[in-house]
Amino acid sequence: MADIIARLREDGIRKRVIEEGRGELPDFQDGTKATFHYRTLRGDEEGTVLDDSRVRGKPMELIIGKKFKLPVWETIVCTMREGEISQFCCDVKCPFSDGDGAGGWASWAGDQPAHWCPLTLRQHVVLYPLVAKSLRNIAAGKDPLEGQRHCCGIAQMHEHSSLGHADLDALQQNPQPLIFDIEMLKVENPGTYQQDPWAMTDEEKAKAVPVIHQEGNRLYREGRVKEAAAKYYDAIACLKNLQMKEQPGSPDWIQLDLQIIPLLLNYCQCKLAAQEYYEVLDHCSSILNKYDDNVKAYFKRGKAHAAVWNAQEAQADFAKVLELDPALAPVVSRELRALEARIRQKDEEDRARFRGIFSH
């Protein structure tokens, strides 16, 4: 362990073991899955906490060798045993190079492991703001690729004026050392776990989408709405990732978009059942901005508007449903009657409450 700590220090990473782990150090061959909790702090005197996976209730899952956008995480977890808790202080850049700007190799015993990259280690934490934004999106149930396009991380950082988070914007504008508190929960060898969609190759993603879609449909029929939503979300993430690599508006991009729409509508149906109406409004509106003849999007948005007392908007959406598909008149009439009944009940409750106020 002392030898590993010394090699890390040469590359601007200072490791402090807080609690020893169990067993031998895994070999971390490509495809190994590391599951860990992390806490990210600024490397200043205040030690401000930026992110904490425990607060969000879900640990990080990292597949070794999948070119994760923050290579330093791959480097540091590959020095850990299961059950180990360690703190890593990471400089902004590697403090040495081989003279031509390409960075330098750490002198590991034997052949350098595949996860040790001389180029990306020179910028340990510069890309953290982009990675943190994606992880925060995932925790909030949003698209992890929101606001990104197919280009390198450094180009994305220069392209976007704001990441939508003041602390990440400040860190992007003024990179500084970061501290990562890591607790290694589990290390799984390749082939012993079910691969998450984000870790798949493009070909694997394309093949997995219809399977995940059907799993979501089955879960929804069984009343397991939250689990169904997670499946639809995974399928959408696969397609969004593939879509990023196509020119917007190209035939391939449009084909992928048309595959996303029914999945997104299914996801919205789950959110309606979960009474998360504003997310339904956002997603349905995004669909209608591109496809203004989508009956299901109007219908689901109308139901969401009705649920949050946007009566006029709900009526307008239901009217559009009738215009596009008159055969849905019985269903729309039922929704409008339910809306009118709720409005009458609310008006009566409001009048009763006001009578109580003015009677004293």
Buried (B, 14 or more C-beta within 10 A) or exposed (E): BEEBBEBBBBBBBBBEBEEEBEEEBBEBEEBBBBBBBBBBBBBEEEEEBBBEBEEBEEBBBBBBBBEBBBBBBBBBBBBBBBBBBBBBBBBBBBEEEEEEEEBBBBEEEEEEBEBBBBEBBBBBBBBBBBBBBBBBBBBEEBBBBEBBEEEEBEEBBEEBEEBEBEBBBEBBEEBEBBBBBBBBBEBBEBEEBEBEBBBBEEEEBBEBBEEBBEBBBEBBEEEBBEBBBBBBBBBBBBBBBBBBEBEEEEEEBBEBBEBBBBBBBBBBBBBBBEEBBEBBBBBBEEBBEEEEEBBBBBBBBBBBBBBBEBBEBBBBBBBBBBEBBEEBEEBBEEBBEEBEEBEEEEEEEEEEEEEEEEEE
